[in-house]
Amino acid sequence: MAIYIVIFSLFFGASMLEIGGLKKNQASWLFAVLVCVLVLFVGLRYNTGADWYFYKEIFNDSLSKNDNYYNVEYGYLLLNKSVRLVFDNYYVLQFFVTLFFVFSVSRFYKKEATYPITTLTLLICFMLFNILMAQMRQSLAISIIILFSNYIFERKLLHFLFVIFIASFFHVSAVTAIPLYFLYRNYGKILPIILILIANVFYFYPELLKIIVLQVAPVLPDTLSAKAIIYMGSIFSKKVGFNTGLSYIFQSIIILSLVLFVKIKDNKMAFFINSIAIFAIIRALLLSVSILGRLESYYLVYAVIAFTYIGNIKIKRIQLYHTKFIFLTLVILFFCVLSIRNLSSTKTSHLTNRPENYAWVPYYNCIFYPKDATLRKDWNQ
């Protein structure tokens, strides 16, 4: 548990330095160091996180089985075959996937975000325990899309659709990222707010959402359609526990404040605000059907930039510098503490009947790990 606290404290402290006015060249070096730390921490994990048992099986059997025995996307299968032939080590593949994802998002944030370190910190708060330390196929799909995000900003629809096509060879859910292209426009404030409020209604009527998904599924690509139907009948279609709902309510207040009070200067800024609105809509829907969380990541990688706009909200008689520091500090601290709190939860998971933090604590490294690490089971074992 301690190593996670160190990681979150490191990124939180770096964010405070960046917001506080760290010189540009110093911030650039610090950003590079943090990227390296993240790659090493995530890329060298051993039996930590989720999906590793399944991915190891795919890797080990990638050359021995002629057909697609595990029914995974062919791009990912080809990548497994290539790494198996050259290195014959699953952890090389895991490290490469992590490196590719972190490189893609960090390159984008360094170019597009006012606060790259803070944006990367927020991404870790949201994605460390899913995309980064699980869901490798989807992380590859997201990496490809964000790497070629310029096609959205340059309004090259065919180019962007081709990128989606390539990304779908690593995870078919990439097709759900097509709406990203149409977010590059200022739709005003009323439409996003209405859609967010409507989405939250489904929490109280989850069966209605399942009916809609099953109705839409047949018109989706065959693989995505089949997965949608399977998931709707599985444990992943169950309603997420709401507990007191305070953290969700506070998060919703942050997003609604951004949509309502941040002044949009251009279409690119509108794109990030629209992304956070779509993220809020999907987040509300997954409270009813948990598997929909797989879709939010395609929008969340952009939405984290919008979270940093909280510092642009002005309050009369208070200098913008002070409100920026206070608001950003509170937002980052909230998400860091929330991540650590979730990580420390020992409540029994309905999916595994083990403590919720079983897969993450303690953290194991593939270069050096105790014997106990080999005894850890994945979520599906």
Disulfide bonds with the S-S distance in Angstrom:
none
